[in-house]
Amino acid sequence: MASFLIAYGTSEGQTAKVAERIAETIRERGHDATTLGVTGGHDVAAFDAVLVGSSIHVGKHQPAVAEFVTDHEAALSERPTGFFQVSLSSATDDEERRAEAAAYADTFVEATGFDPDRIGLFGGALRYSKYGFLKRVMLKRIAAEATGDTDTSRDYEYTDWAEVEAFADDFAAFVEGRIGATAPEE
């Protein structure tokens, strides 16, 4: 049995939901999984493997996530790691937008020096109900091109949960192979 830390940065909560689904999937394999926001003190070295997640807003990752990665660079480099990103760009079938999402992840990895073993790119959500006026107007314009979902009287969720679970299973299997941890026999 291995211990996993899923550390994340979120604005409206979708990345936290994704982190929790990843943790549930890993737990179903018989491992320990802990989800924590990236702010605050974390003993990364206490875990066998670490996944780091960030939402994208207006082309930028959560600054606290980059800080977390650089603050824990040594511990992260000594264990299996993964990175997942939650964005509107990953919510469409448009190849150009999906390439944009991949470029965001590449930029993050380059800027922080983080070298994750696995990367997952997931569709996020539009939480019009949580946005202030200016942010709602701006995201409505972005959504008009990306998804067409511009009715600001409701929220939209684009996360493909099967894709999230497949990513979690793949990462857990990678960790099992790398450190020799297996799920306990029932």
N, C-alpha and C positions, 0 to 999 in steps of 0.2 A: 504494500500500500504506500502511495506517495502523497505528499502534501503539496497542494497548489495554492498560490496566491493569485487572485484575479484583482488587480489594482486598476482603477479607472478614474477618468475625469468626465463629468457630464454637466450639461447646462439645464436641460428640462427633464432629464431622467431616463431617456431612451437607452443611453449607454449603460446606465445602472441596470436596466432591465435585461439588456444583452449579457452583461457580466453575470447576473444572477442565473440566467438560463444556461450559460456555459458552466457555472458551478454546479447546477443541478445535474447536468449531463455527466460531468466528471464524477460527482457523487454516486450516480447510478452505476458507474464502473467500479465502485468500491473504494474510492480514494477520498481523502479529506480535501475540501475546497473552501477557501475563505475569500469573500469579496470585501474590498475596502476602497473607499475613495483615496485618491493619491495624496491628499493633504494630511498632514500629521505624521507622526513618527511610525515607521514600519520596520520591522526586523526582517528584511528580505532574506537574509541568510538562514532564517529559521524554516524556510520552505524549500522543497525539492525542485520546484518548477514555478515559473512566474509568467503570467499573461498580463499585458498592459493594454488598456483600452482608452481610446479618446474619441470624442465627438469632433466633428468639423463644423465650424460656423464661419461663414463668409470666407472660406478658403483657409482657415487657420485651425490648428489643433488647440486643445486646452493648454495654456502656458504651464499650468501645474503638472501636467503629464510630462512635458519635456524636462521640467525641473526634477521630477521624480526619477526619471531615467538617468539623468546626469548625476544626481545625488547618489544613486545606487549602482553606478556603472560597474564597479568591481564585483559586487555580489551577482548582478545580472549576467556578467560574462562567465561566471563559474557554474551556471546551471542552465537547463533547457528553458528557453523563453519564446514567447510569441507576442505578437502585436495585433490588435484588432481596432478597426476604425469604423465609426458609424457616421454616415453622411447621406445627404439627399442625392449626391452624385452617383452613389452606388444603388440607388433605388430605381433606376431606369434601365431600359434595354438599349439605350443609346450608347453606342460604342465610344463616342467622343467623351461623353460624360463619365463613363466607367474608366476610361483612360485618365481622365482628370482626377478621379478618386485614387487611382493607383499612383499617380504623380504626387498627390498629397502625402501618401504613405512613404514614397521614396524620399521626398523632401524631408520628412520627419526623421527618417532613419539616417539620412546624410547629416542633417543638422545636429543630431544628438550623438552620433557615433554608435547608436544602438544597433545590434546585429541579431535580430530575432530569428529563431529557427523556422517559425511559421508566421504568416501574415494573413489575416482575414479582413475582407472589406464587406460591410453590411449596410443595407439600406436603413435609414433612420426613421424619423417621424417629423411631421409638422405639428407643432403644439401651438397653434394660433391662440388658444385660450390662455397661454402663459406668456405671450409676447406683449410688450408695450406697443403703442401705436406705431412708432417709427420702424421697429423691427418687424411688425406684422406687415406693413406696407412693403418693406424691402423683400421679405421672404415671399410675399404674394407675387411679386414680380419675378423672383427666381423660380418659384413653383410654376408659374404660368408657362415657362419654357421647359422645365424639367418634367413635371408630372401633369400639369393642367389643373391641379387641385387648388383652386383659388377661393373657395367658399370659406371665409374666415370665421364663420359661425360654428365651425366644427374642427376637430383635430383629425390627422391622418397618420396611420402607421404603415411603414413600408418594409419592415424587417421580415426577411424570409427565415422563419424560425427553424425550418429543416436545415437550411444552410448553416445557421449558427450551431446547431447540434452536431452537424457533420464536421465542422471545424473543431469543435470541442473534442469529439471522438478521435479525430485525426491527431490533435495535439496530445491527448492523453495516451494514445497508442505509441506515439513518438517517444514520449517521456518513459513509458513502460519499457520500451526497447532500449532506450539510452541508459537508464539507471537500473534496469533489471527489476523494477517494481511491477508487481502484478496485483490485480484485484483479488481480494480474499476469496477462497472457495466457499460456496454456500452449502 
